[in-house]
Amino acid sequence: VGEDIDYKVFVDDEKKEVVLLFKESDSREDWKHNFQFLPWPIKLAGKTVWTTRGYACAYKSTGGKPVAELQDQAAKNVDYKVCIRGWSFGSAMAKIAARHIINYYKDVGPDRVDELTTYGDVKCWANPFYSTKKYCKRIREYVTANDLVTWAVPFYRRDTKCKVGPRFSLRGIIDTEYNHTHYEEYD
């Protein structure tokens, strides 16, 4: 959808989850968005949020379609958990989508997102004073010390950080692509 934002919404009846999943960078357009890291505002449910220019433009190009599809499925499966997941570039889209839902329901009450899980998590928040922690029941933003992608945009922040994998080593960062693409190896 939009500027080549890959996502899918699915219902897992076995786990009782409605999931919005954003994929990693897989096109030139995605990489353009990754490298546009000037602070930039985006309106989500009438409230201004500060992220990077690239992530704001990418998310805005979706027209809110991923969140609308998630909310539609959640309304059909009211007893199911609402989960948002993403990897790398998709981690930024997942966090912005969660914030979109939170802003939409903020006046109704907390805990509108049951789970926000990201892998190869990129930093995307320009506002140091706001956190989604009190609005999501569970946040896991997985990073490994030898994944240089997760170090990008040093002046931005994430809500939390779940360190996985081996400790930092110069030898480890030489193979940063492997470290960025193999999060499934860590428990």
VENKASUL-V591154 format. One record per residue. RES is the residue in three letters. NEAR is the number of other ideal C-beta (glycine too) atoms within 12 Angstrom. D_FIRST is the distance of its C-alpha to the first C-alpha in Angstrom with 2 decimals. Layout:
((RES,NEAR,D_FIRST) (RES,NEAR,D_FIRST))
This chain:
((VAL,24,0.00) (GLY,22,3.79) (GLU,26,6.40) (ASP,25,5.68) (ILE,39,5.32) (ASP,26,6.68) (TYR,36,8.03) (LYS,23,10.20) (VAL,29,12.63) (PHE,21,16.05) (VAL,26,19.61) (ASP,21,22.44) (ASP,14,25.55) (GLU,9,27.90) (LYS,15,27.01) (LYS,18,26.18) (GLU,27,22.82) (VAL,34,19.46) (VAL,35,17.07) (LEU,46,13.67) (LEU,33,13.17) (PHE,46,11.20) (LYS,27,11.96) (GLU,33,13.97) (SER,34,13.72) (ASP,20,13.48) (SER,18,12.95) (ARG,12,14.89) (GLU,21,12.19) (ASP,31,12.12) (TRP,20,15.91) (LYS,21,16.18) (HIS,39,14.65) (ASN,32,17.09) (PHE,22,20.01) (GLN,25,19.60) (PHE,27,21.58) (LEU,19,23.45) (PRO,23,23.54) (TRP,27,21.11) (PRO,20,20.79) (ILE,36,17.85) (LYS,20,18.58) (LEU,31,17.59) (ALA,25,19.26) (GLY,12,21.69) (LYS,20,22.78) (THR,18,22.44) (VAL,33,21.39) (TRP,28,22.14) (THR,40,20.09) (THR,37,19.50) (ARG,26,18.21) (GLY,35,15.59) (TYR,50,14.26) (ALA,33,14.58) (CYS,30,12.68) (ALA,42,9.75) (TYR,42,9.77) (LYS,28,10.54) (SER,25,7.60) (THR,31,5.64) (GLY,16,8.61) (GLY,29,9.84) (LYS,23,7.92) (PRO,38,8.57) (VAL,38,12.08) (ALA,22,12.70) (GLU,26,12.18) (LEU,40,14.37) (GLN,27,16.90) (ASP,18,17.11) (GLN,26,18.01) (ALA,30,20.27) (ALA,15,22.08) (LYS,15,22.80) (ASN,23,24.07) (VAL,12,25.98) (ASP,14,28.15) (TYR,23,25.39) (LYS,29,24.39) (VAL,38,21.03) (CYS,37,19.75) (ILE,48,17.00) (ARG,44,16.94) (GLY,43,15.57) (TRP,35,17.06) (SER,40,17.62) (PHE,44,14.62) (GLY,39,13.10) (SER,46,16.35) (ALA,51,15.67) (MET,53,12.31) (ALA,49,14.39) (LYS,48,17.25) (ILE,49,15.51) (ALA,52,13.99) (ALA,48,17.60) (ARG,42,19.01) (HIS,40,16.90) (ILE,37,18.41) (ILE,36,21.75) (ASN,27,21.91) (TYR,25,21.17) (TYR,24,23.93) (LYS,23,26.20) (ASP,13,28.95) (VAL,13,29.02) (GLY,10,29.83) (PRO,17,28.85) (ASP,23,27.22) (ARG,32,24.06) (VAL,41,22.33) (ASP,30,24.54) (GLU,31,23.15) (LEU,46,21.06) (THR,35,21.37) (THR,45,20.19) (TYR,37,21.49) (GLY,45,22.14) (ASP,45,21.53) (VAL,47,20.94) (LYS,31,22.60) (CYS,47,20.53) (TRP,36,22.87) (ALA,28,24.98) (ASN,23,27.03) (PRO,14,29.81) (PHE,8,31.04) (TYR,23,28.18) (SER,21,27.28) (THR,38,25.17) (LYS,23,28.02) (LYS,16,29.73) (TYR,31,26.71) (CYS,33,25.45) (LYS,22,27.96) (ARG,24,27.17) (ILE,33,25.47) (ARG,31,25.59) (GLU,41,24.33) (TYR,36,25.66) (VAL,34,26.93) (THR,35,29.65) (ALA,24,32.15) (ASN,30,31.71) (ASP,35,27.95) (LEU,25,27.89) (VAL,33,24.12) (THR,38,24.81) (TRP,24,27.47) (ALA,31,25.20) (VAL,29,25.18) (PRO,12,28.68) (PHE,17,29.10) (TYR,29,26.15) (ARG,25,26.53) (ARG,35,25.15) (ASP,33,26.43) (THR,23,28.31) (LYS,22,28.78) (CYS,25,29.67) (LYS,21,31.45) (VAL,26,31.60) (GLY,29,33.17) (PRO,19,36.14) (ARG,13,37.51) (PHE,19,36.72) (SER,15,38.48) (LEU,12,38.48) (ARG,14,38.37) (GLY,21,35.32) (ILE,23,33.21) (ILE,12,34.05) (ASP,19,31.78) (THR,27,28.94) (GLU,17,26.28) (TYR,21,27.93) (ASN,32,28.22) (HIS,33,24.54) (THR,20,23.45) (HIS,22,26.15) (TYR,33,25.91) (GLU,13,26.68) (GLU,15,30.24) (TYR,20,31.01) (ASP,8,32.19))
